[in-house]
Amino acid sequence: LLLGGLTLLVAAAQSGRIDRVLTPLLERALARYTGLDVKDYYALLHLEDDYTVGRVEVQGDSWMAGQTIQELELSKEGVLVLSLDVAGQVTEYAPHSQHEIRPGDSLILYGKQQVVSKLGQRPAGSAGRQAHERACQEHEERLQRQEAKERVQADDAT
């Protein structure tokens, strides 16, 4: 009986139909009875397309240590810096581009999961710079493929 009930709960949790019915009900209840700002951040940030929000802890031997956010040029890799935890003491949201990253800092990043996960392991020195350049090139190629796809869709629509 217990196994049957658990199986039913798992099936219900994965059902799109039940999700479509329960989500609006839960949102209305939360808005009415709590002060919570209910948003579907998963959909808002398009996390279903292999995008993620992740934390990268900066180590002493990290490629990021000693550089400013601007010098890191993470946007060229398709990564955005959402916030910065300075050695666990202060959180800066949308941090200034001139902030120097130091060991012990943590960055909250938004981007492709594969790119964000590799940033934390990127070594300092020329190996890190080369990895950054490769990631920039891969991002540029993704953008070009996306633009070509959008042109084809626009041509098909006309």
Contacts in CASP RR format, 6 or more apart in sequence:
PFRMAT RR
TARGET T0000
AUTHOR 0000-0000-0000
METHOD contacts of the structure
MODEL  1
LLLGGLTLLVAAAQSGRIDRVLTPLLERALARYTGLDVKDYYALLHLEDD
YTVGRVEVQGDSWMAGQTIQELELSKEGVLVLSLDVAGQVTEYAPHSQHE
IRPGDSLILYGKQQVVSKLGQRPAGSAGRQAHERACQEHEERLQRQEAKE
RVQADDAT
12 18 0 8 1.000
23 40 0 8 1.000
26 38 0 8 1.000
27 38 0 8 1.000
30 36 0 8 1.000
30 38 0 8 1.000
31 38 0 8 1.000
41 47 0 8 1.000
42 48 0 8 1.000
45 51 0 8 1.000
45 53 0 8 1.000
45 110 0 8 1.000
47 53 0 8 1.000
50 112 0 8 1.000
50 113 0 8 1.000
50 114 0 8 1.000
51 110 0 8 1.000
51 111 0 8 1.000
51 112 0 8 1.000
51 113 0 8 1.000
52 110 0 8 1.000
52 111 0 8 1.000
52 112 0 8 1.000
52 113 0 8 1.000
52 116 0 8 1.000
53 82 0 8 1.000
53 108 0 8 1.000
53 109 0 8 1.000
53 110 0 8 1.000
53 111 0 8 1.000
54 108 0 8 1.000
54 109 0 8 1.000
54 110 0 8 1.000
54 116 0 8 1.000
55 106 0 8 1.000
55 107 0 8 1.000
55 108 0 8 1.000
55 109 0 8 1.000
56 64 0 8 1.000
56 106 0 8 1.000
56 107 0 8 1.000
56 109 0 8 1.000
56 116 0 8 1.000
56 119 0 8 1.000
56 120 0 8 1.000
57 104 0 8 1.000
57 106 0 8 1.000
57 120 0 8 1.000
58 64 0 8 1.000
58 65 0 8 1.000
58 101 0 8 1.000
58 102 0 8 1.000
58 103 0 8 1.000
58 104 0 8 1.000
58 105 0 8 1.000
58 106 0 8 1.000
58 107 0 8 1.000
58 120 0 8 1.000
59 65 0 8 1.000
59 103 0 8 1.000
59 104 0 8 1.000
59 120 0 8 1.000
60 103 0 8 1.000
60 104 0 8 1.000
60 124 0 8 1.000
61 123 0 8 1.000
61 124 0 8 1.000
62 103 0 8 1.000
62 120 0 8 1.000
62 122 0 8 1.000
62 123 0 8 1.000
62 124 0 8 1.000
63 119 0 8 1.000
63 122 0 8 1.000
63 123 0 8 1.000
63 124 0 8 1.000
63 125 0 8 1.000
63 128 0 8 1.000
63 129 0 8 1.000
63 131 0 8 1.000
63 132 0 8 1.000
64 72 0 8 1.000
64 101 0 8 1.000
64 107 0 8 1.000
64 119 0 8 1.000
64 120 0 8 1.000
64 122 0 8 1.000
65 101 0 8 1.000
65 102 0 8 1.000
65 103 0 8 1.000
65 124 0 8 1.000
66 100 0 8 1.000
66 101 0 8 1.000
66 102 0 8 1.000
67 100 0 8 1.000
67 101 0 8 1.000
68 97 0 8 1.000
68 98 0 8 1.000
68 99 0 8 1.000
68 100 0 8 1.000
68 101 0 8 1.000
69 81 0 8 1.000
69 84 0 8 1.000
69 95 0 8 1.000
69 96 0 8 1.000
69 97 0 8 1.000
69 98 0 8 1.000
69 99 0 8 1.000
69 101 0 8 1.000
70 97 0 8 1.000
70 98 0 8 1.000
72 101 0 8 1.000
72 132 0 8 1.000
73 132 0 8 1.000
73 136 0 8 1.000
74 80 0 8 1.000
74 81 0 8 1.000
74 109 0 8 1.000
74 119 0 8 1.000
76 136 0 8 1.000
76 139 0 8 1.000
76 140 0 8 1.000
77 115 0 8 1.000
77 132 0 8 1.000
77 135 0 8 1.000
77 136 0 8 1.000
77 138 0 8 1.000
77 139 0 8 1.000
78 111 0 8 1.000
78 112 0 8 1.000
78 115 0 8 1.000
78 139 0 8 1.000
79 109 0 8 1.000
79 110 0 8 1.000
79 111 0 8 1.000
79 112 0 8 1.000
79 115 0 8 1.000
79 116 0 8 1.000
79 119 0 8 1.000
80 109 0 8 1.000
80 110 0 8 1.000
80 111 0 8 1.000
81 94 0 8 1.000
81 95 0 8 1.000
81 107 0 8 1.000
81 108 0 8 1.000
81 109 0 8 1.000
82 93 0 8 1.000
82 94 0 8 1.000
82 108 0 8 1.000
82 109 0 8 1.000
82 110 0 8 1.000
83 91 0 8 1.000
83 92 0 8 1.000
83 93 0 8 1.000
83 94 0 8 1.000
83 95 0 8 1.000
83 107 0 8 1.000
83 108 0 8 1.000
84 91 0 8 1.000
84 92 0 8 1.000
84 95 0 8 1.000
84 99 0 8 1.000
84 101 0 8 1.000
84 105 0 8 1.000
84 106 0 8 1.000
84 107 0 8 1.000
84 108 0 8 1.000
85 91 0 8 1.000
85 105 0 8 1.000
85 106 0 8 1.000
85 107 0 8 1.000
85 108 0 8 1.000
86 92 0 8 1.000
86 102 0 8 1.000
86 105 0 8 1.000
87 102 0 8 1.000
87 104 0 8 1.000
87 105 0 8 1.000
88 104 0 8 1.000
88 105 0 8 1.000
88 106 0 8 1.000
92 99 0 8 1.000
101 107 0 8 1.000
109 116 0 8 1.000
109 119 0 8 1.000
110 116 0 8 1.000
115 135 0 8 1.000
115 138 0 8 1.000
115 139 0 8 1.000
118 131 0 8 1.000
118 135 0 8 1.000
122 128 0 8 1.000
122 131 0 8 1.000
122 132 0 8 1.000
123 131 0 8 1.000
END
